[in-house]
Amino acid sequence: MVDFTLTEEQRALQELARDFARREVLPAAVARDRMTDLAARFPWEVLESASRHGLRTLRVPRELGGAGVDTLTLCVVGEELAAADLGVAVTMDQTWKISHLLYHLATPAQRDRLLHDFPADHRFHLAIAMTEPGSGSDRYAYFDAPDSQLRVVARPARGGWVLNGLKQFISNGGIAKLYVIYASTDPDQGMWRGSTMFLVPAGTPGFRIGRIHEKVGQRLAQNAELLFEDCWVPEEHVLGQPHRAFEARGAFTRGSHVEAGATVLGVGRAAYELALDWANTRVQGGRRIIEHQAMGMLLASMGMEIEAARALLWRAAWAADHQDPYDPKLASMAKVYASEVAHRVAVQAAEIFGGMGIMAEAPVEKLVRDALTFLHSDGTNQIHRVRMGRLLDRKAAPAPSPAPVV
């Protein structure tokens, strides 16, 4: 029996997130989106307030000071935050995903040393760094190709490792206090068998933030370059097993792509709701535009797609936490479909607004820009389709088995 009824706790968190988003995120989002001063634009006070409401630590286990919620709950909360601003939702979601990874893979000693202040520090956010100028989509579909390799290199030295190289486009780059860095530690083995995860706190000598990337959308989230110049990391900061970073990725990607899809769906939902309100009040040709059949049918299709995307996201979220063996195509399907629905609906909403739809003072143009970003973020939709195609190809060499769900 399929039941889409949210639990009492999930409904309470949904209402908390919706109320917070409408009171504290939405009123400042448009003005901040237009700021050119990067430091002033970043919404620290909003994020700190979200943390005081318990939203930042939702994924942390209850016994360690968090709420211990599942992937579906994060999808519900993420959609509500993103309906007010995608950048705020992305910043929070990155920390949710990575805290889930860390609290399950880090040793007790690592948690005591590096995450001791995480539950109480309202400015403690997390980042994970895989993408480089020469390696982006590789990690989703071509990680086992002979020439696939991370360019950030870690070499053994003095009871630890020395990192050199450049990461780019890193979400929460420059605002995170702890980074999970993927680096090549055995170039002869390629990406799959030759990469290691390192825990690198902000301020570590030899590690600095480079350029802050400007984006067309999700501008209240920060993406940055990470530069490593003879950055020494002690052996005890290796996360998981050396040379086995990608074997642990199943713990990260199961929920990661689904949560990403849920956040951008919030953008599509916001655009749909604005268009629906506009169509019910805007009069053209002597009647409200929703009474024109073309507009009514368009809005019906938009609502249908939003509901279908959410159903797929919730199905994938449930599977991420409960289903073994897990079908890895589900997460990619959910992310791709939700992001394309959100973009399509946002553009259609701008069309319903007519000439006002492209004006900066109208709310829709920001949503179009925000929705556009997730055709590229969290893996391009094209590479997700390549990945799904490889999983469907029965003659293709089997990919290594994903890590067990944690």
N, C-alpha and C positions, 0 to 999 in steps of 0.2 A: 504494500500500500504506500503510495507516494504522498507525503504530507509536507506542504510548504508553509505550515503554520510556524511562526517564530515562537521560541520559548518566551517565558515571562522576562527572563534576563535579557534576551536579545531585543525584545520590544522596548525595555527600559533603556538600554544602551542606544537604540535607534532614536528614541525620543530625546535623550540627552544630547546626542550628536546633532540632531536636527535643530534643537533649540539653541545650542551653542553656535552652530554654523550661521543661523539667521541673526542672532544677537551680536556676535563678536567677529565672525569672519566676513560675511557678506557686506556689511556697511563700509568696510575699509578696502575691500578687494579691488574695486575698479580704480580708485585713486592711486593705490600702491602699484597696480599693474602699469600705470603710465609713468612712474618715477624713473628717472635715469640714474639717480644715485643708488648704486647697488646696496650699500650699507643701510641707507634709509629705507629702501624698498623691502628688505627682508623682514618678515613680520614676527620679530622675536616676542613681543608682548602677547600676540595672539597664541603663539605656540606655547609660551609659558602658562598662559591661562588654560589651554587645552590639557597641559600636563597636570595642572592643579585639579582639573576635573577628572583625572584618572585615565585620559585617553592615550597618553604616550606609552604607558606600560601595559596596555591591554594584553599583549602577547606573552608577557613575563609570567612564569608559573606562579600560582597563588602562594605557594610556600616560600617564594622568594620576593614577595612584595607586589606582585602584579595581579591581573584579573584572570589570567590563564584561559583566555577565550580561544575559540576555534577559528578556522579560516572563514567559514560562513559568516560568523559574527563580524569579523574584520571587513568582509565585503559589504555588509549592511551599514556599518559605521563609515567606511570609506566613501560609499556612495553619497551619504548625507553630507560629509565634509566637502566633497568635490562639487556638489551642487551649488555650494557657496563659492569655493575657489579650488581649482585643481592643484595649484602649487602647494597650498597648505596641506591638502590631502596626500600629495606625493611625499612631502617631507615626513609626515607622520607614518605613512605606509612603509617607507624605506626603513625607518626605525623598528616598526613592527616585524617586518620580514627578518631583519638581521638579528634582532634580539631573539627571535625564535631559533635561528641558526646557532647563535652563540650559547644560549642557555642549554642547548642540547649537545653541542660539540665541545664546548670549552671544558677543561678540567676544573674541579673545585678550586685548585690553586689559581688558575687563570681567572676564574670568576671573582675570587677574593681580591686578587691584585688589580684587575682591570675593570671589573664591573661593580665593585663595592659601592660606588656612589651613584650608580645608574638609577635605581628606583627613586631616590630622593632628589636628585639634581634635575630641575626642570629644564635645563639647557643641555642635557646630555643626550645628544642624538648620535646616530650610527651611520656608517657608509660602507659600501662594498665596492671594490674596484677591480673590474676585469677589463673593461674596454680601453683600447689603446689606438693610436693613429693607424697601426697596421693590423689590428686584430679586434674585430667587433663581432660580426656575424659568425665567425669561426666557432665561437664557443657554443652556438646553438645547433649547428648542423655539420660543420666540417672539422670538429675537434679531433677526429681520428685521421685526418689527411696527413700524409707524410711531411708536408711543409708547414703545417699549422703549428705555431709556437708563439707563446707570449714573449714580448720584447723586453718587458721588465724582468730582469735577471737577478736571482739571489745566489750568491756563492758562499760556501762555508768559510767562516773566519772567526777565530778567537771565541769559541764557545757559543757561536751564533751564526748569523748570516748577514751579508752585506748586500743591500738592494740598490740597484741602479736602473733608471729608466723613467718613462713618462706614461701616466694614465690620463685619459681625457673623457669629458662628458659625464663625470662622476656625480651622481645625485647626492646631495648633502655635502658635497666637497666644499671645504672651507668653513663649514659650520659644525661638522661632526667632531666629537671628542675621541672617538675610537674608530679605526678603519680596519676592514678585512681586505688584505691585499693579496691578489693572485699573482704569483711570480713563477717564472721558469726556473726549476732547480735541476733538471736533467734534460738538456736540449736534445740528447740522442733519442729520447723516448717520445718526443712530440708533446702536444698539449695534454692528452688524456692521462698518460702515465708519467709525465715529467713536470707537473705543476704542484705548487704547495701554497697553502693559505697562511698568511702571517697576520698577527694582531699588532697594529702599529698605532700607538696613541698620538693624538695631535701634539705637536711640539717636540717630537723625537728629533734629535740632531740628524741632519741630512735629509729630512723630509720637510717639504714646504709646498704651499699652495701656489700654483701658477696662475694662469689666466682664468677669470670668472667668465663663463660663456653667457652671451646674451641669446635669448630665444624668442621666437614669435609668440609662444604661449607658455603656460604654467610658469609665469615670470616671478611668482612669489616663492617658487622653489629655486634652490641654487645648485648649479652644475659647475664643476671646476676641473682644471688640470691638477694632477698630483705629481710632483717631481721628487725623485729619489736620487740623491747624489752621495754615494758611499754611506748609505744609511744603515747603521748596524742595529740588528734586531736580535735579542737573545734567543737561545734555543727554546726556552720555556714559553716563548710567544708564538711558536708554531701551533696552528690550529688544526687538530686532527693529525693524520699521518703524513710525513714528508712524501712528496711525489704523488699524493693521492687526493689532491684537492677536488678533482671533478667526480670522484667516486662519491663524495659527500653532497654533490649538488642536488641530488634528488630531494634532500631535506629542505632545500631552499626553493627550487623551481616549482614544486608541486603547488604550493600556495601562492608563490610570487606572481606568476602570470595571471592567475585568477583574480588576485587582489588588484593588480594593475588594471585589469579589464573593468572591475567594479568601480574604481575611481573615475575612469573616463566615462563610464555609463552615467555617472552623476552629472557630468557636463551635458550629455545628451538629454537627460531628463529635465535639467534646468532649462535648456533651450526649448524643449517641447512645451513645458508649462508656460513659459513666457509667450510662445507663439499662440498657444490655446487662449490665454487671457487676451492677447491682442486681437485675435480673430473674433472673440466674443464682444469686443467693445468698438473696434474700428469699423466705421460705416463707409461703404463705397457703393455707388450705384443704388443708393436709397435703402440699403440694408446692411446688416452686419456681415463682414466678409465670410464668417463661418457658414452663413446661409447660402453662399455661392457653392455649388456642388463640387467644383474643382478643389476649393479650399477644404471643404468638409472631408472629402476623400483623402486628400493629402494628410490632414491631421490624423485621420483614422489609421492610415498606413504608418505614420510616425509612432503613434501609440502602440500599435501592434508590434513593431520592431523593438521598441524599448522593452516591452513585456517578454518577448522571445529571448532577447539578449540576457535579461535578468534570469530567466529560467535556466538557460545554459550555464551562466555563471554559478548559480546556486547548486546546480547538479555537479559541476566540476569542483566546487568548494567542498561539498559533502564527500565526494570521492577522494579528494586530496587527504582528508583526515581519516577516512573510514574504509576505503576499498583497497584490498590486496588480493591478487595482483592489480596494480594500478595501471590504467591506460594513459601513457604520457601524452597522447594526442589531445586529451580533453582540455588540459590547461592552455595549450596553444589555440585550440578551437575557440575557447571562451574569450581569450584575449583578443584574437583577431576579429571575431564577430562583434564583440562589444565595442571595440574601438572604431570599426567601420560603421556600425549603426550610429554611434555617437557623432561621428563626423558628418555622416549623411543627414542626420536629423538636425544638427546645428546649421548646416548649409540651407536646408529646407526651411528652418525657422527664419533665417535671414531673408529668404525669398518671401515668406509670408508677411514679414515686416515691410516689404517693398523698399522704397528709397531709404526709409529710416533704417533698414537693416544694415547698411554699410556706413552709417554715421557713428562717429566715435561716442557721441552722447547716448546712443542706444545701447542696451546691455548685450545684444546678440553678437556683435562683432568680436568681443572678447571670447565668447564661448566657441565661435568658429576657430579662432586661433588656438585656444586651449585644446579643442578636440583634435585638431591637426597633429599635435605633438605626439599622440599615442599611436599614430600610424607608423612612427619611427621608434618611440621609446619602448623599453623592455623587450628589445628585439624587433626588427622591422617585420611588418606583416608578411613580406615576401619570404624572409628567412624562416618564419614560423611555418609557412606553407611548404617550403622545401623540407623542413624537418618532418612535417606530417607525411609528406610524400615518401620520404625515405622509410618511415615506419610502416607505410602501407606496401612498400615494394618487397615482395616475398623473396626476390632474388638478390636483394641488396645484402651486403655483409651485415650481420646483426650488430647493432650498437651495444656497447657494454651495458650491463644491467644497471638500472638506477639504484641508488641507495635505498634501504628500507625507509619507510616513513617514520619520522621522529617528531 
